[in-house]
Amino acid sequence: MRGRLIVACCAVLLALPGLAGAASTPTPHRGGILPFAVDAEPPNYDCHANFSFVLMHVVAPHYSTLLKFDTANYPQVVGDLAESWSVSPDRRTYTFKLRPNVLFHDGTRLTSADVKVSYERITHPPQGVLSVRQADYSAITSIDTPDPLTVVFHLQWPDAAMLANFASPWNCIYSAAKLAQDPQFPKTNILGTGPYIFVEHVKGDHWSGKRWDKYFQSGKPYLDGYRAEFINQTAAAKAMPSGRIMAQFRSFTPAERDEMMETAGNRLDVREGPWTSYVALVFNTNQQPFNDARVRRALSLAIDRWSGAETLAGTTFLKYVGGLMRPGSTLATPEAELVTLPGFSRDIAASRAEAKRLLAEAGVSNLEVTLTNRKDVPVPYHGAGNFVVDAWREIGVNATHELLSTKEWQKALETGKFAAGIDLAADYFDDPTICLARYVSRDLSPANHAGSTDRFLDALYIGQAISTDLRERMKIVRDFERQAVTEAATVPLLWWNRIVVSSAKFKGWNISPSQYIGQDLSDVWIEQ
């Protein structure tokens, strides 16, 4: 456990007054190829259309965003393509000045037109283009480009999350010229301005990139390149102590962490922290009997989340019971109030009795359900799915657990080809505009895999976004949460705890509450 203790002790020492400045900052070493693990392959290459780490971890190093989060000082936002920016007093106009020396990997120069077209693709996607986070940017009415290095965003209302949204790691900036030729270009091609050029994707094996020598940040990146190995979490845990891989950026389970540290603790570092992610249960509201809220609510009531958190904590990284906002965050619902919501009571006997009553009231008996889940990323999906199936049996519901590849699972959720499913709710910042978008009506938010329409939730969503008073915003979020879990089109199951294990020689990377940010690898290096 020595490596782990070193990390913990250093953190304590640096926190003591007068000692932080005394610690020497090592000089980054140039060179080397970083091998890291990714559990599965991305279904396609389009940042705007995806929501899984399997895309972000391999693609992020090729692209730049307007702003990005400073992981060393999270949630502070810094410029990426933007050299500077300003916000109007009424918070309805955002002006960005772009860096003048940015080149795409084909040698063409980036201009404000590329930023404009990329964001228009997000806010108003062309026919056939999927923009998963479209609802997050509903405040944007127009985008101006007064000159090649200036972009101006106009909003119809002030949005409390807007600056964080401009730092979204999903908002890869694409070439306007390529999008003009083919709006679907990013789905099967890689062309960005990030620190690494795309080299190859060998399906079933690996993804690799090499240093872009004309990257706009002088002297970076430090690595010669990276190689993402497509191996599952169990294999990654075995490969880490041997040095075959140096990192896995998602998470390991507590048991895997302990085994690795027991084997090679002096050669590994561990970073742990809260995670802006949870597994959710989603119902296809356009399919009987799940078009009846009583049936959906009954199946949510059957699940004992509190015992699940205890049962699954050791074998997965599922750990916390929470509502729609991350437990412990500013706008999270306190436990005393949370337990009054349907599905979150500690009295599971009473909840299951109510579930049976609701099913009888809805005229549903001998219900059989197919639960669609993710196959090639077993942790935490398999454990969560099995737990749900077992819970449903307690109220007389028979469920079949259907496991699909990431590509087919994502396609099923996006196209409504499922009855009930285990879904992913993972965000990069604790803000309701970002975190609640998946509950907004489907015609406004493609992230709503339930396909539901709820204009009350839509109104509350806009109401919290424009509110400048924290107490008022908190009340609106509470009302939103109660409505969402009562209607139960999508409901949270359990929140995650992040455990990142890496080689002690891997430097320059900081853990954050999101597996999506800090993945462009521009600052990382390998100690020799």
C-alpha positions as CSV (number, residue, x, y, z in Angstrom):
1,M,0.0,0.0,0.0
2,R,3.1,2.3,0.0
3,G,2.2,4.1,-3.2
4,R,-1.2,4.9,-1.9
5,L,0.2,6.2,1.4
6,I,2.6,8.4,-0.5
7,V,-0.3,10.1,-2.3
8,A,-2.3,10.6,0.9
9,C,0.7,11.9,2.9
10,C,1.7,14.4,0.2
11,A,-1.8,15.7,0.1
12,V,-1.8,16.3,3.8
13,L,1.6,18.0,3.8
14,L,0.7,20.3,0.9
15,A,-2.4,21.4,2.8
16,L,-0.4,22.6,5.8
17,P,0.3,26.4,5.9
18,G,3.6,27.4,4.5
19,L,4.4,24.0,3.0
20,A,2.6,24.2,-0.3
21,G,5.0,26.7,-1.7
22,A,8.0,24.7,-0.5
23,A,7.2,21.6,-2.5
24,S,9.3,21.5,-5.7
25,T,7.4,21.2,-9.0
26,P,9.1,18.5,-11.1
27,T,10.0,19.4,-14.7
28,P,8.0,17.5,-17.2
29,H,9.9,15.0,-19.3
30,R,9.3,14.9,-23.0
31,G,8.9,11.6,-24.9
32,G,7.4,8.2,-24.4
33,I,4.1,6.5,-25.4
34,L,1.4,6.3,-22.8
35,P,-0.4,2.9,-22.8
36,F,-3.8,3.0,-21.1
37,A,-6.9,0.8,-20.9
38,V,-10.4,1.5,-22.2
39,D,-13.1,-1.1,-21.5
40,A,-14.8,-1.0,-24.9
41,E,-14.7,0.7,-28.3
42,P,-16.7,3.8,-29.3
43,P,-19.8,3.2,-31.4
44,N,-18.7,6.0,-33.7
45,Y,-16.3,9.0,-33.5
46,D,-18.7,11.9,-33.1
47,C,-18.3,13.8,-29.8
48,H,-21.6,15.6,-30.2
49,A,-23.6,12.3,-30.5
50,N,-22.0,10.3,-27.8
51,F,-22.3,10.1,-24.0
52,S,-19.8,7.3,-23.0
53,F,-16.2,7.4,-21.7
54,V,-15.3,4.8,-24.4
55,L,-15.5,7.7,-26.9
56,M,-14.1,10.4,-24.7
57,H,-11.0,8.6,-23.6
58,V,-9.7,7.8,-27.1
59,V,-11.0,10.8,-29.0
60,A,-10.5,13.8,-26.7
61,P,-6.7,14.1,-27.4
62,H,-7.4,14.9,-31.0
63,Y,-9.7,17.8,-30.4
64,S,-10.0,21.2,-28.7
65,T,-12.9,23.0,-27.1
66,L,-13.7,26.7,-26.6
67,L,-13.0,26.5,-22.9
68,K,-12.1,23.7,-20.6
69,F,-12.0,22.8,-16.9
70,D,-8.7,23.3,-15.1
71,T,-8.5,19.9,-13.3
72,A,-5.9,21.1,-10.9
73,N,-8.3,23.8,-9.7
74,Y,-11.7,22.2,-10.6
75,P,-14.3,23.6,-11.3
76,Q,-12.3,26.6,-12.5
77,V,-12.7,27.2,-16.2
78,V,-9.8,28.3,-18.4
79,G,-9.4,29.0,-22.1
80,D,-8.6,26.3,-24.7
81,L,-9.2,27.7,-28.2
82,A,-10.4,30.9,-26.5
83,E,-7.6,33.3,-25.5
84,S,-10.0,35.5,-23.6
85,W,-13.8,36.1,-23.1
86,S,-16.2,38.5,-21.7
87,V,-19.8,38.4,-20.5
88,S,-22.3,41.2,-20.8
89,P,-23.8,42.7,-17.6
90,D,-27.2,41.0,-18.4
91,R,-25.4,37.7,-18.9
92,R,-27.0,37.3,-22.3
93,T,-24.0,37.9,-24.6
94,Y,-20.8,35.9,-24.4
95,T,-17.8,37.1,-26.6
96,F,-14.8,35.0,-27.2
97,K,-11.5,36.0,-28.7
98,L,-9.7,33.0,-30.3
99,R,-6.1,32.2,-30.3
100,P,-4.5,33.3,-33.6
101,N,-2.2,30.3,-34.2
102,V,-4.5,27.3,-34.2
103,L,-4.2,24.7,-37.0
104,F,-6.3,21.7,-37.8
105,H,-4.2,18.5,-38.3
106,D,-4.6,18.9,-42.1
107,G,-2.8,22.2,-41.9
108,T,-5.8,24.5,-42.4
109,R,-6.2,27.4,-40.0
110,L,-9.0,27.5,-37.4
111,T,-11.3,30.5,-37.5
112,S,-14.4,31.7,-35.8
113,A,-16.5,30.1,-38.6
114,D,-15.4,26.6,-37.4
115,V,-16.6,27.4,-33.8
116,K,-19.9,28.9,-35.1
117,V,-20.7,25.9,-37.3
118,S,-19.7,23.4,-34.6
119,Y,-22.0,25.0,-32.1
120,E,-24.8,25.4,-34.6
121,R,-24.5,21.6,-35.2
122,I,-25.0,21.2,-31.4
123,T,-27.8,23.7,-30.9
124,H,-29.7,23.0,-34.2
125,P,-28.4,19.7,-35.7
126,P,-29.0,19.1,-39.4
127,Q,-31.3,16.3,-40.4
128,G,-29.9,12.9,-39.5
129,V,-27.3,14.4,-37.0
130,L,-27.7,13.5,-33.4
131,S,-26.9,16.2,-30.8
132,V,-27.3,14.5,-27.4
133,R,-26.9,17.6,-25.3
134,Q,-29.0,19.9,-27.4
135,A,-31.2,20.9,-24.5
136,D,-28.2,22.2,-22.5
137,Y,-27.9,25.0,-25.1
138,S,-31.5,26.0,-25.5
139,A,-30.8,29.5,-24.3
140,I,-28.6,30.2,-27.4
141,T,-30.5,32.1,-30.1
142,S,-27.8,33.2,-32.5
143,I,-24.0,33.2,-33.1
144,D,-22.1,36.0,-34.8
145,T,-18.6,36.0,-36.2
146,P,-17.6,39.7,-36.6
147,D,-14.1,38.7,-37.6
148,P,-12.0,35.5,-38.0
149,L,-11.0,35.5,-34.4
150,T,-14.2,36.6,-32.6
151,V,-17.3,34.6,-31.8
152,V,-20.3,36.1,-30.1
153,F,-23.1,34.0,-28.6
154,H,-26.5,35.6,-28.0
155,L,-28.8,34.1,-25.4
156,Q,-32.6,34.5,-25.0
157,W,-32.2,34.2,-21.2
158,P,-29.3,34.3,-18.8
159,D,-28.2,30.7,-18.0
160,A,-26.4,30.0,-14.8
161,A,-24.5,27.0,-16.4
162,M,-23.5,28.7,-19.6
163,L,-19.8,29.2,-18.9
164,A,-19.5,25.6,-17.8
165,N,-21.4,24.5,-20.9
166,F,-18.8,26.3,-23.0
167,A,-16.2,24.2,-21.2
168,S,-18.0,20.9,-22.0
169,P,-15.5,18.2,-23.1
170,W,-18.1,17.0,-25.6
171,N,-18.1,20.2,-27.6
172,C,-15.3,19.3,-30.0
173,I,-14.7,22.0,-32.6
174,Y,-14.9,20.6,-36.1
175,S,-13.8,21.9,-39.5
176,A,-16.6,24.0,-41.0
177,A,-15.3,23.1,-44.5
178,K,-15.6,19.3,-43.7
179,L,-19.0,19.8,-42.2
180,A,-20.2,21.7,-45.3
181,Q,-19.1,18.7,-47.4
182,D,-20.7,16.2,-45.1
183,P,-22.5,17.0,-41.8
184,Q,-21.8,13.4,-40.7
185,F,-18.0,13.7,-41.3
186,P,-17.0,13.4,-37.6
187,K,-18.9,10.2,-37.2
188,T,-16.3,8.2,-39.2
189,N,-13.4,10.6,-39.4
190,I,-11.0,12.4,-37.1
191,L,-9.8,15.9,-37.8
192,G,-9.2,18.3,-34.9
193,T,-6.8,20.8,-33.5
194,G,-5.9,18.9,-30.3
195,P,-2.5,17.9,-29.0
196,Y,-2.4,14.5,-30.8
197,I,-2.9,13.5,-34.4
198,F,-5.0,10.4,-35.1
199,V,-2.9,7.4,-36.2
200,E,-5.1,4.4,-36.3
201,H,-8.1,2.5,-34.8
202,V,-7.5,-1.2,-35.0
203,K,-10.9,-2.7,-34.1
204,G,-10.8,-5.1,-31.3
205,D,-7.3,-4.1,-30.3
206,H,-6.3,-0.5,-29.9
207,W,-6.5,3.2,-30.8
208,S,-3.4,5.4,-31.1
209,G,-2.3,9.0,-31.6
210,K,0.9,10.8,-32.0
211,R,2.2,14.3,-31.0
212,W,0.9,17.2,-33.1
213,D,4.1,19.3,-33.5
214,K,2.1,22.4,-34.5
215,Y,-0.1,22.3,-31.4
216,F,-1.0,25.9,-30.4
217,Q,0.3,25.5,-26.8
218,S,4.1,25.9,-27.2
219,G,6.1,23.0,-25.9
220,K,3.1,20.7,-25.5
221,P,2.2,17.9,-25.5
222,Y,5.0,16.2,-23.7
223,L,4.3,12.6,-24.8
224,D,5.3,11.3,-28.2
225,G,1.9,9.6,-28.3
226,Y,-0.6,7.4,-26.7
227,R,-2.0,3.9,-27.2
228,A,-5.5,3.0,-25.8
229,E,-5.8,-0.7,-25.4
230,F,-9.3,-2.1,-25.6
231,I,-9.3,-4.5,-22.6
232,N,-11.9,-4.9,-20.0
233,Q,-11.6,-3.7,-16.4
234,T,-10.6,-7.1,-15.0
235,A,-7.8,-7.5,-17.6
236,A,-6.7,-3.9,-16.9
237,A,-6.4,-4.6,-13.2
238,K,-4.1,-7.5,-14.0
239,A,-2.1,-5.5,-16.6
240,M,-1.5,-2.5,-14.3
241,P,1.0,-4.1,-11.9
242,S,3.1,-5.5,-14.7
243,G,3.4,-2.1,-16.4
244,R,1.6,-3.2,-19.6
245,I,-0.7,-0.3,-19.1
246,M,0.0,2.8,-17.0
247,A,-3.5,4.1,-16.5
248,Q,-7.2,3.5,-16.7
249,F,-9.1,6.7,-16.4
250,R,-12.6,5.5,-15.5
251,S,-12.5,3.6,-12.2
252,F,-11.7,0.3,-10.6
253,T,-13.6,-1.4,-7.8
254,P,-12.4,-1.3,-4.2
255,A,-11.5,-5.0,-4.4
256,E,-9.4,-4.5,-7.6
257,R,-7.7,-1.5,-6.1
258,D,-6.7,-3.4,-3.0
259,E,-5.4,-6.4,-5.0
260,M,-3.3,-4.1,-7.2
261,M,-1.9,-2.2,-4.3
262,E,-1.1,-5.5,-2.5
263,T,0.8,-6.7,-5.6
264,A,2.6,-3.5,-6.7
265,G,1.7,-0.7,-4.3
266,N,5.2,0.9,-4.4
267,R,4.8,1.3,-8.2
268,L,1.3,2.6,-8.3
269,D,-0.7,5.7,-7.2
270,V,-4.4,5.8,-6.2
271,R,-6.7,8.7,-6.5
272,E,-10.3,8.6,-5.2
273,G,-13.2,11.0,-5.1
274,P,-16.9,11.6,-5.7
275,W,-18.2,11.1,-9.2
276,T,-20.9,13.0,-11.2
277,S,-22.3,9.7,-12.5
278,Y,-25.0,7.3,-11.6
279,V,-26.8,4.3,-13.2
280,A,-30.4,5.0,-14.0
281,L,-33.4,2.9,-14.7
282,V,-35.3,4.1,-17.9
283,F,-38.6,3.0,-19.3
284,N,-39.9,3.3,-22.8
285,T,-42.9,5.5,-22.2
286,N,-44.2,4.9,-25.7
287,Q,-44.6,1.2,-25.1
288,Q,-47.3,-0.5,-23.0
289,P,-47.5,-0.8,-20.1
290,F,-44.8,1.7,-19.5
291,N,-47.0,4.5,-20.9
292,D,-48.7,4.3,-17.4
293,A,-46.8,6.2,-14.7
294,R,-48.2,3.8,-12.1
295,V,-46.4,0.9,-13.6
296,R,-43.2,2.8,-13.9
297,R,-43.4,4.0,-10.3
298,A,-44.2,0.5,-9.0
299,L,-41.0,-0.9,-10.6
300,S,-39.0,1.9,-9.1
301,L,-40.6,1.4,-5.6
302,A,-39.6,-2.3,-5.7
303,I,-35.9,-1.4,-5.6
304,D,-34.2,-1.2,-2.2
305,R,-31.5,1.4,-3.1
306,W,-30.2,1.5,0.5
307,S,-29.4,-2.2,0.7
308,G,-28.1,-2.1,-2.9
309,A,-25.6,0.6,-1.9
310,E,-24.2,-1.8,0.8
311,T,-24.4,-4.9,-1.3
312,L,-22.8,-3.6,-4.5
313,A,-20.1,-1.3,-2.9
314,G,-17.4,-3.9,-2.7
315,T,-17.8,-5.5,-6.1
316,T,-18.6,-2.3,-8.1
317,F,-18.0,1.4,-7.5
318,L,-21.7,2.0,-6.9
319,K,-21.8,3.6,-3.4
320,Y,-24.3,6.4,-2.8
321,V,-28.1,6.7,-2.7
322,G,-29.1,10.0,-4.2
323,G,-31.7,11.9,-6.3
324,L,-31.1,13.9,-9.5
325,M,-28.2,15.9,-8.1
326,R,-24.9,14.3,-6.8
327,P,-25.1,13.5,-3.1
328,G,-23.1,16.0,-1.1
329,S,-23.3,18.7,-3.8
330,T,-24.8,22.1,-3.2
331,L,-28.2,21.4,-4.7
332,A,-28.5,17.8,-3.6
333,T,-31.6,16.8,-1.6
334,P,-30.8,16.0,2.0
335,E,-31.5,12.4,3.1
336,A,-34.3,13.5,5.4
337,E,-36.2,14.8,2.4
338,L,-34.9,12.2,-0.1
339,V,-36.5,9.3,1.8
340,T,-39.9,10.9,1.3
341,L,-39.6,10.5,-2.5
342,P,-41.1,7.4,-4.2
343,G,-38.4,4.7,-4.5
344,F,-36.1,6.2,-1.9
345,S,-37.8,5.2,1.4
346,R,-35.9,3.0,3.8
347,D,-39.0,1.0,4.5
348,I,-38.8,-1.4,1.6
349,A,-41.7,-3.5,2.8
350,A,-44.1,-0.5,2.6
351,S,-42.6,0.5,-0.7
352,R,-43.2,-3.0,-2.2
353,A,-46.7,-3.1,-0.9
354,E,-47.4,0.2,-2.6
355,A,-45.8,-1.2,-5.8
356,K,-48.1,-4.2,-5.8
357,R,-51.1,-1.9,-5.2
358,L,-50.2,0.3,-8.1
359,L,-49.8,-2.6,-10.5
360,A,-53.2,-3.9,-9.4
361,E,-54.7,-0.5,-9.8
362,A,-53.2,-0.2,-13.3
363,G,-54.7,-3.7,-14.2
364,V,-51.3,-5.2,-14.7
365,S,-50.6,-8.8,-13.6
366,N,-48.0,-11.4,-14.4
367,L,-45.8,-8.7,-15.9
368,E,-42.8,-9.8,-17.9
369,V,-40.1,-7.3,-18.7
370,T,-36.9,-7.4,-20.8
371,L,-34.3,-5.2,-19.1
372,T,-31.8,-4.0,-21.7
373,N,-28.3,-3.5,-20.4
374,R,-24.6,-3.0,-21.5
375,K,-22.6,-6.2,-22.0
376,D,-19.0,-5.2,-22.7
377,V,-18.6,-2.9,-19.7
378,P,-19.7,-5.2,-16.9
379,V,-18.9,-2.9,-14.0
380,P,-21.2,-1.5,-12.7
381,Y,-23.9,-2.4,-15.3
382,H,-24.2,-6.2,-14.7
383,G,-24.4,-5.8,-10.9
384,A,-26.9,-3.1,-11.2
385,G,-29.0,-5.0,-13.7
386,N,-29.0,-8.2,-11.6
387,F,-30.0,-6.2,-8.5
388,V,-33.0,-4.7,-10.4
389,V,-34.1,-8.0,-11.8
390,D,-34.0,-9.6,-8.3
391,A,-35.9,-6.7,-6.8
392,W,-38.7,-7.0,-9.4
393,R,-39.2,-10.7,-8.6
394,E,-40.1,-9.6,-5.0
395,I,-43.2,-8.0,-6.4
396,G,-44.1,-10.8,-8.8
397,V,-42.5,-9.3,-12.0
398,N,-40.5,-11.6,-14.1
399,A,-37.6,-10.0,-15.9
400,T,-35.2,-11.1,-18.6
401,H,-31.7,-9.5,-18.5
402,E,-30.7,-8.6,-22.1
403,L,-27.0,-7.7,-22.5
404,L,-25.9,-5.8,-25.7
405,S,-22.6,-4.4,-26.9
406,T,-22.0,-0.7,-26.1
407,K,-22.9,0.1,-29.7
408,E,-26.1,-1.9,-29.8
409,W,-27.1,-0.8,-26.2
410,Q,-26.6,2.9,-27.1
411,K,-28.5,2.4,-30.4
412,A,-31.4,0.7,-28.5
413,L,-31.7,3.6,-26.0
414,E,-31.5,6.3,-28.7
415,T,-34.0,4.7,-31.0
416,G,-36.5,3.4,-28.4
417,K,-35.9,-0.2,-29.3
418,F,-36.3,-1.4,-25.7
419,A,-38.9,-1.8,-22.9
420,A,-36.9,-1.0,-19.8
421,G,-33.1,-0.4,-19.6
422,I,-30.2,0.4,-17.5
423,D,-29.0,3.9,-18.5
424,L,-26.0,6.0,-17.9
425,A,-26.3,9.5,-16.3
426,A,-22.8,11.0,-16.3
427,D,-22.0,14.7,-16.4
428,Y,-19.0,16.9,-16.1
429,F,-20.3,19.5,-13.7
430,D,-22.8,19.7,-10.8
431,D,-25.3,22.1,-12.3
432,P,-29.0,21.4,-12.9
433,T,-28.9,22.8,-16.5
434,I,-26.4,20.1,-17.3
435,C,-27.6,17.3,-14.9
436,L,-31.4,17.6,-15.5
437,A,-31.4,17.7,-19.3
438,R,-32.1,14.0,-19.7
439,Y,-35.5,14.5,-17.9
440,V,-36.7,17.2,-20.3
441,S,-39.2,16.3,-23.0
442,R,-37.7,14.2,-25.8
443,D,-38.6,16.7,-28.5
444,L,-36.3,19.2,-26.7
445,S,-33.7,16.8,-25.4
446,P,-32.4,13.7,-27.3
447,A,-30.7,12.6,-24.0
448,N,-34.2,11.7,-22.8
449,H,-34.1,8.0,-23.6
450,A,-37.5,7.4,-22.1
451,G,-39.1,9.3,-25.0
452,S,-41.4,11.1,-22.5
453,T,-43.1,14.5,-22.7
454,D,-43.6,16.5,-19.6
455,R,-44.1,20.3,-20.1
456,F,-44.2,20.9,-16.4
457,L,-40.6,19.6,-16.2
458,D,-39.7,21.7,-19.3
459,A,-40.9,24.9,-17.5
460,L,-39.1,24.1,-14.3
461,Y,-35.9,23.4,-16.3
462,I,-36.0,26.8,-17.8
463,G,-37.0,28.4,-14.5
464,Q,-34.0,27.1,-12.6
465,A,-31.6,28.0,-15.5
466,I,-32.6,31.7,-15.4
467,S,-32.8,32.0,-11.7
468,T,-30.0,34.0,-10.0
469,D,-31.1,33.3,-6.5
470,L,-29.6,30.1,-5.0
471,R,-32.6,29.4,-2.7
472,E,-35.1,29.9,-5.5
473,R,-33.1,27.7,-7.8
474,M,-32.9,25.0,-5.1
475,K,-36.6,25.0,-4.6
476,I,-37.2,24.7,-8.3
477,V,-34.8,21.8,-8.5
478,R,-36.6,20.1,-5.6
479,D,-39.9,20.5,-7.4
480,F,-38.3,19.1,-10.6
481,E,-36.9,16.1,-8.8
482,R,-40.2,15.2,-7.1
483,Q,-42.1,15.4,-10.4
484,A,-39.4,13.3,-12.2
485,V,-39.2,10.4,-9.7
486,T,-43.0,10.3,-9.3
487,E,-43.6,10.1,-13.0
488,A,-40.6,7.7,-13.1
489,A,-39.8,7.8,-16.8
490,T,-36.2,7.8,-15.8
491,V,-35.1,7.3,-12.2
492,P,-31.7,7.2,-10.5
493,L,-30.5,3.9,-9.0
494,L,-27.1,4.5,-7.4
495,W,-24.3,7.0,-7.6
496,W,-20.7,6.1,-8.2
497,N,-17.4,6.6,-6.4
498,R,-14.3,7.1,-8.5
499,I,-11.1,5.0,-7.9
500,V,-8.3,5.7,-10.4
501,V,-5.2,3.6,-10.2
502,S,-2.1,4.5,-12.4
503,S,1.6,4.0,-12.6
504,A,3.6,6.1,-10.2
505,K,5.6,7.3,-13.2
506,F,2.5,8.8,-14.8
507,K,2.5,12.5,-14.0
508,G,0.5,15.7,-14.8
509,W,-3.0,14.2,-14.5
510,N,-5.5,15.2,-11.8
511,I,-8.6,13.4,-10.7
512,S,-11.9,15.2,-10.9
513,P,-15.6,14.3,-10.3
514,S,-15.9,13.5,-14.0
515,Q,-14.3,10.8,-16.2
516,Y,-14.8,13.1,-19.2
517,I,-12.7,16.1,-18.3
518,G,-8.9,16.4,-18.4
519,Q,-8.6,13.7,-21.1
520,D,-6.9,15.7,-23.9
521,L,-3.5,14.5,-22.3
522,S,-1.9,17.8,-23.1
523,D,-0.3,18.2,-19.7
524,V,0.7,14.6,-18.9
525,W,4.1,13.1,-19.0
526,I,6.1,9.9,-18.0
527,E,8.8,10.1,-15.4
528,Q,12.0,8.4,-16.5
